[in-house]
Amino acid sequence: MPIHERLESVYAEVLARNPGETEFHQAVREVLESIGPAVGKHPQYADAKIVSRICEPERQIIFRVPWEDDRGEIHINRGFRMEFNSALGPYKGGLRFHPSVYLGIVKFLGFEQIFKNSLTGLPIGGGKGGSDFDPKGKSDREIMRFCQSFMTELHRHIGEYTDVPAGDIGVGSREIGYLFGQYKRITNRYESGVLTGKGLIYGGARVRTEATGYGTAFFVNEMLAARGDSFAGKTAVVSGSGNVAIYAIEKVHQLGGRVVACSDSSGYVVDEKGIDVELLKEIKEVRRERISAYAERVSHARYVAGQQVWDVPCDVAMPCATQNEITGKEAERLVRNGCTVVAEGANMPTTPEGVRLFQDAGVAFGPGKAANAGGVATSALEMQQNASRDSWSFEYSEDRLEDIMRDIHTRCLETADEYGMPGNYVAGANIAAYTRVADAMLALGLI
Ligand code: GLU
């Protein structure tokens, strides 16, 4: 889709100001392409330069993270926190520890987070952070020392009313524990609401661990229902085998579908009887092993090294690994194999060409900022519980999550209808999210 003529110069400015940050360019372009109809309908946004303002982060923090490994050798990593937009609430978004992290990745994630958080309808702004630190192969003590060093700088920038980080790739409850411990130690404050994704014994919320994956499965359930269908008898393929993938698989099974394959960066496993989630949890969460270990333990499962999981035929595809894992090639293969629903558990896992191919083929395509918003939404519920020093039951928390995902789904479809693009979840999500942020920014004056 072409960019609306009033937004062309905004995109040109983003390219010029953020050279070489291709993932950020991609994320901005996708939003600018789809909000054209809203720009035409609301000239007051353009007059106030809302889009240009949204594309420029409010604050960018880059810092040195020195740490010592178990042999006493010193390493230097780079830490980031992108405080992108706080019109709707404190900056909110995860921290990613992965060697691929650089400014362009953190910016794309922070930018997406503004819209995702807006879509939840909850009072959270958008931010993201992380480091090019590689947690793979590191000992527990090394992880702890790295987290402590990272927080030694980060603590001065965050706070329950300012900026509330959480996890993302490479950052789970173990890392959040070490980060929270260091924050508490430096500030002398038991400020539970400064981080989310905490362990249950020190202020965490039930269902936060499961929330992104569960939420994505709930979203698919709504997409199927909107087509008069359900998970019954459907096969699904999930990429990844981390936190998002594991709980997406668990919920798809509870909803009556069958996930026949999942993956990691080395290859994928196929289990036609349905992935055994308890075994997957043991392999990935307890032993921290590779996915090939699954096929070693399940005699009827097979492991395929070095290939993409999208070769496996399915009705529903749920990319839950990382950005740009479904290009045009993989999208074509999925369509050819009969896939009719795609929902992104990861952030921006489908390239623009892949999205176009799905939409042209009539595949229902749920973009990450809608389909995976359950994680951050449940983080906002964790903030609510922390603020009231309360702790909700699993059932109550899960019901809230399901309601939120249903509302997001409805908002996407209603907005797509309103702007003359029925069934287009990408346009619906971007326009609904954008107008909420834009209205808040107009109300707050020139910020
Ligand atoms: N990293 C997650 C996301 O991409 C969760 C962020 C949060 O809970 O703050 O939305």
Residues whose N, C-alpha, C, O or C-beta is under 5 A from the ligand:
A	BS01	LIG	K92 G93 G94 V164 A166 G167 D168 N372 G375 V376 S379
